[in-house]
């Protein structure tokens, strides 16, 4: 089964029976189209938010080529925000050629997915908020399978965005022996909660973030 074929199996009827989002008919899993050919890397963020839901539905519902849909989804959400954070954080420490190559690869050769598939609402009802227990339950059911269909011979790295994702990925890598060669790049979430680090005010995290970005460029 290919990754695209696997997408057809992802529906809420097959979600874990005790998932808190299974009965929410107005919220669906976010499924971003994969690259059209080789997958060089995988990008895992924590959860799609309801603030992005309308844009996601509009873009996915448009009758456009899949590559255009992918680019629009990337540019309206976390991947583009991360791109801008990296550019500002590293400044002249990355030459223009490396920047172009890095972002071309991320936008064209990287598969983007989530720890928690359904859209969550950080400021809305308690029942729709992100909870790590439910996210891990979702990832254990969907993401573990998904990675089996995603990782190929040319997949070199996995970007784990944020501590919740990093914690799950570490456990996954320990238990999935065949995937131990894939390089895990731990990066900060680009949200405003990490502004002190992205703006180089939290000295203790600067070196760690620099090393992660340089590893990604490498």
N, C-alpha and C positions, 0 to 999 in steps of 0.2 A: 504493500500500500504506500502511495506517495503522500507527501504532506498535504497536497491539495485534496486528495481523496479523503484523507483523515479529517479535514475540515467538515466534510459532509456528515461525519459521525458525531460532531460536537453539537449537542442540543441539551436543553435543560432536563429532558426526560431521562437522560443518562447521568445526570449529576448525582453526587452522593445523596442518599435519602435524608441525611440530617443537615444538609447544606441550608443555611439561613436564607439564601437567595433563590432557591429552587422554585418556590411558589410565587415569586415576583414576576408576573407576566409582562409587566411594562418595561422590564430591564433584561436585555439579552447579553450574551457573552460578546466581548470585543474580539474580532478575528481580523487581523491585518494581513492582506495578501502577501505571500512570500516573494522573494526575488524571482525573476523569470528563469534564471539559470542557476549557476553555482551559489551556494550559501557559504560565504567565507567566515561569517560570524553570527552570533545570536545576541540579541539585546533583550534583557528581561527587566521590565519595570514593575512596580508594585501592583498598581491597579488603575484601570481607567476611571476617570471621575465623571459624575453626572454633568459637570460643566462642559465636558467635551461631547456628551451624548448626542446633542442635536447636530453638531458639526459632523460627527462620525456617521450618523444616519443619512445626512444630506450627501456626503461624499460617497458613501457606499451605495446609495440609491441612484446616483447619476450614471447615465449610460456613457461611460468613458472607458478607455483602455485601462487595463489593470495597472500598468506602470504609472499612469497618471493618478489613479486612485491612491496607490501606495505613496507617491510623492506628496500628495495633498494631505494624507493622514499624518505623515511624518512632519510636514511643515506646520501643522496646526496643533502639535502636541509635544510630548516630552523629547523626542529625538532632536527637534530643531532647537528647543530650549537648551538641551545639553550641548549641542554644537556651539551655540553662542556663549555658553559658560566656559567651555574649553578655550575658545578663541580669546576671550577676555582674560582668563586666568593665566594662560601661558604666554600671551603677548608675543614678543619677538623671539621667545625661546623656541618657537616652532617656525621654520621657514615656510614661505608661501606654498612651495611645491608640496611639502609634507601635509600642510593643512588641506590643500585641495585633494590630495590622494586619500587622506584619512576620511574626509567627509563624503567624497565620492563613493568610497567603499561602504561607509555606514548607510548611505541613502540608497545604494544600488545593489549591494551584495550582502546585506545583513537582514536577518529575519527578526522582526520585533514581536514580542509576546509579553504576557503578564503573569505574575504570580497568582493574582485573583482575577478570574476572567470577567466577571460581571462588573458593571459600573457601580461605584460607591459614591456616597455623598458625605463629604467631610463636615458639612454644616447643617445638614438636613435632619431627617428623622433618625432616631437611634437605631431603628431596624435596618437602615440602609448604610450605616457607617462601616468603614473598614475595620475588620477585626482579624488579628493575626491568626487566631485559631481557625477561623473559617477559611482564610487565605491558604493556610498550610493544607487544610483538608481538600481544597480545590486543586492546589498544585500537585498533591500526592495522587489525585485522581486523573487530572488532565495533563498538567505540564510534564510529568514524568513520561507519559506516553508520547506526548508531543515531541519531546527532545529526541526520542528514538527515531522518529520519522524525519527529523530536521538535520541531525548531525550526519555529515558525510565525510568522505576522504579529504575534501578541501576545507572543511570547517576547522579553523585555527583557534578561535577565541570565543569567549562568552563574556559579555559585559553584564555584571550583576549590579543593578542600580539601587542602592540603599540597603540598610542593615537587615531588613526583613528578608529581602531577596537573597542577600549574601549568606545569611544563616541557612536558608533552605538549600541553596546551591552547594554549600560545603557538605551538607549531609548527603545530598544526591551524588556528589562526586565520590565520596567515600564508599558509597554502596554500589556504584555503577562502574565496575572495573574496566570495562571496555572503553570508557570515555575519559580515563585519567590523563590522556595526553593533551586534551583540549585545555588551553590556557584560560584561567579565570581572571578577569580584570574587575576588581572591586572599585566602583566609583560612587562618589556622593550623589544623592538625589539632587537635581538642579533646582529644587523648590526654594522659595524664599526663606525657609527655616534654616537653610545652610548658607545664608548670605555671608556670614562672618568668615567662613572658610573660602567660599568662592571669591570673596573680595580681599582675600589674604590678610584678614585680621586675626584669625585663630592660628597662631604660629605653629602650634603642635600638630596641626593637620596638613599644613602646606606641603611639607616634604612627602608625606604619604600620598597626597593627591597628585603631586608632580610625578612621582614614580609610577603611579597607575596610568597616567596619561601617556608617559613616555613608553611604557610597556605596550600600550595600545598602538601607538605610532610604529613601534618596532614590529 
